[in-house]
Amino acid sequence: MSVLFLLAHPDDEFGCFESLRRVVASGGRAVVVYLTDGGSGTGIAMRRSDESRAVLGRLGISSGNLHFIGAQNHLPDGGLHRHLMPAWEACLAFCATQPAFDSIYMPAWEGGHPDHDAVHLLGVLLGRRLGISRLFQFPLYNARAVPKPFFRVLDPLAGNGTVQRLTIRWADRFRYLRLCLSYPSQWKTWVGLLPFVAPKLLLGGSYALQRAGERELSERPHDGPLLYESRGWLSWQDFCTEIQRFLFRLPSHGQIGIVTPSATPTESQS
């Protein structure tokens, strides 16, 4: 089994530790691709890359199966939605050099971070282009039904379909928690994430996984403000505009629900 894990940033792998472990334990090949540079400036990008190499190495994934094509192609952290065509072309070029993949794992379509949603779109398109039917998504964080500034972590959206629970062995629960502490360059982010991630891993004891590609990507991930809207990073309408611009440049754009920029915020957003 050869599995492609398509991620936005170094450290996004925390949302799929158990899936990665299972691929390696089964004797499969786990290939991890990062589609942004991980941050402004060479220094932070290199630090983040090195941290993920160390973390994934502890899960048995060799450095040769890690590919930082976002950094190689200068695809900016936080701005992937504005660079979808070069990201798409980089994905196709990369896959052309690899043995065929059996499945693709990607961040969920959940409105948490625009880079995550952009990677989800690219993952679904890539699966369709390569004829891969086994497409999976895993939640990272979203703002469904919680007041600002709170958010949900590793919490799947019902709109993304049936949830499969991957039970984590007790020893691995503590192991994954230690790995979450292995990203010192992102300590500010992890100050916010860890209080939510720790109980999910230790007490919840499972990761959520859903099939991807079954939901039209013209749908807003959930009602109410998306996390990146409530934080002032990007509006849903602006995100839709960039996605639509990209999709209309693809010859096969009619094969996927087109995101339209005409969607207006709900009353709770105004």
LINHU-V892398 format. One record per residue. N is the residue number from 1. RES is the residue in one small letter. PSI is psi in whole degrees, -180 to 180 (* if undefined). D_CENTER is the distance of its C-alpha to the mean C-alpha in whole Angstrom. Layout:
N;RES;PSI;D_CENTER, N;RES;PSI;D_CENTER
This chain:
1;m;132;21, 2;s;121;19, 3;v;132;15, 4;l;123;12, 5;f;110;9, 6;l;112;7, 7;l;162;5, 8;a;-49;6, 9;h;149;8, 10;p;128;10, 11;d;-11;10, 12;d;-16;6, 13;e;-14;8, 14;f;-23;10, 15;g;-6;8, 16;c;29;9, 17;f;-46;13, 18;e;-38;15, 19;s;-42;13, 20;l;-46;14, 21;r;-43;17, 22;r;-38;18, 23;v;-47;18, 24;v;-44;20, 25;a;-29;22, 26;s;-1;23, 27;g;11;24, 28;g;179;21, 29;r;117;19, 30;a;118;16, 31;v;125;14, 32;v;127;11, 33;v;131;11, 34;y;130;9, 35;l;4;10, 36;t;169;11, 37;d;-6;14, 38;g;-3;13, 39;g;160;16, 40;s;137;19, 41;g;139;22, 42;t;-37;22, 43;g;-51;23, 44;i;-37;20, 45;a;-44;17, 46;m;-39;20, 47;r;-45;20, 48;r;-40;16, 49;s;-44;16, 50;d;-38;19, 51;e;-43;17, 52;s;-36;15, 53;r;-44;17, 54;a;-45;19, 55;v;-49;17, 56;l;-29;16, 57;g;-35;20, 58;r;-15;21, 59;l;4;19, 60;g;15;21, 61;i;121;18, 62;s;155;21, 63;s;-28;20, 64;g;-16;21, 65;n;13;18, 66;l;131;15, 67;h;120;15, 68;f;66;14, 69;i;-18;15, 70;g;-43;13, 71;a;-40;16, 72;q;-30;19, 73;n;12;18, 74;h;47;18, 75;l;112;15, 76;p;138;15, 77;d;129;13, 78;g;-8;13, 79;g;21;14, 80;l;-34;12, 81;h;-21;13, 82;r;-1;17, 83;h;39;16, 84;l;-37;15, 85;m;-49;18, 86;p;-32;18, 87;a;-42;14, 88;w;-47;15, 89;e;-36;18, 90;a;-38;17, 91;c;-45;15, 92;l;-43;18, 93;a;-41;20, 94;f;-49;18, 95;c;-28;18, 96;a;-19;22, 97;t;-2;22, 98;q;153;21, 99;p;158;22, 100;a;142;21, 101;f;145;18, 102;d;-29;18, 103;s;162;15, 104;i;133;11, 105;y;142;8, 106;m;160;5, 107;p;152;3, 108;a;157;6, 109;w;94;8, 110;e;0;10, 111;g;21;11, 112;g;-54;10, 113;h;133;9, 114;p;-31;10, 115;d;-37;7, 116;h;-45;4, 117;d;-36;7, 118;a;-42;8, 119;v;-38;6, 120;h;-48;6, 121;l;-47;10, 122;l;-37;10, 123;g;-43;9, 124;v;-46;12, 125;l;-40;14, 126;l;-42;14, 127;g;-43;15, 128;r;-39;18, 129;r;-39;19, 130;l;-1;19, 131;g;32;20, 132;i;118;18, 133;s;-20;18, 134;r;89;16, 135;l;130;13, 136;f;148;11, 137;q;146;8, 138;f;137;7, 139;p;149;8, 140;l;-69;7, 141;y;150;10, 142;n;171;12, 143;a;27;16, 144;r;123;17, 145;a;34;21, 146;v;144;21, 147;p;152;23, 148;k;137;22, 149;p;17;21, 150;f;165;20, 151;f;166;16, 152;r;143;15, 153;v;135;13, 154;l;35;12, 155;d;110;13, 156;p;147;13, 157;l;135;14, 158;a;-32;17, 159;g;-15;17, 160;n;5;14, 161;g;-173;17, 162;t;136;18, 163;v;127;17, 164;q;131;17, 165;r;124;18, 166;l;105;18, 167;t;135;20, 168;i;130;20, 169;r;151;24, 170;w;-44;25, 171;a;-36;25, 172;d;-25;22, 173;r;-47;21, 174;f;-36;23, 175;r;-46;21, 176;y;-36;18, 177;l;-40;19, 178;r;-39;21, 179;l;-34;18, 180;c;-19;16, 181;l;10;19, 182;s;25;19, 183;y;67;17, 184;p;-29;20, 185;s;-18;19, 186;q;31;17, 187;w;-34;19, 188;k;-41;19, 189;t;-42;16, 190;w;-21;17, 191;v;-37;20, 192;g;-34;18, 193;l;-39;15, 194;l;-40;18, 195;p;-22;20, 196;f;-38;18, 197;v;-42;16, 198;a;-52;20, 199;p;-32;21, 200;k;-43;18, 201;l;-49;18, 202;l;-43;22, 203;l;-43;24, 204;g;-43;21, 205;g;27;21, 206;s;158;18, 207;y;147;14, 208;a;141;13, 209;l;137;12, 210;q;155;13, 211;r;146;14, 212;a;160;12, 213;g;0;14, 214;e;-7;17, 215;r;134;16, 216;e;131;17, 217;l;13;15, 218;s;-8;18, 219;e;135;18, 220;r;136;17, 221;p;-41;14, 222;h;165;17, 223;d;158;20, 224;g;179;21, 225;p;136;19, 226;l;159;16, 227;l;-42;15, 228;y;-19;14, 229;e;-47;18, 230;s;-24;19, 231;r;1;19, 232;g;18;20, 233;w;-43;17, 234;l;145;17, 235;s;155;19, 236;w;-40;17, 237;q;-43;20, 238;d;-39;20, 239;f;-46;16, 240;c;-39;18, 241;t;-44;20, 242;e;-40;18, 243;i;-44;16, 244;q;-43;20, 245;r;-42;21, 246;f;-48;19, 247;l;-37;19, 248;f;-13;23, 249;r;-10;23, 250;l;134;22, 251;p;-30;25, 252;s;28;23, 253;h;-24;22, 254;g;-8;24, 255;q;-3;22, 256;i;147;19, 257;g;125;20, 258;i;129;20, 259;v;128;19, 260;t;140;22, 261;p;4;22, 262;s;-7;25, 263;a;130;23, 264;t;151;25, 265;p;150;24, 266;t;169;25, 267;e;-33;28, 268;s;-14;26, 269;q;-21;25, 270;s;*;28
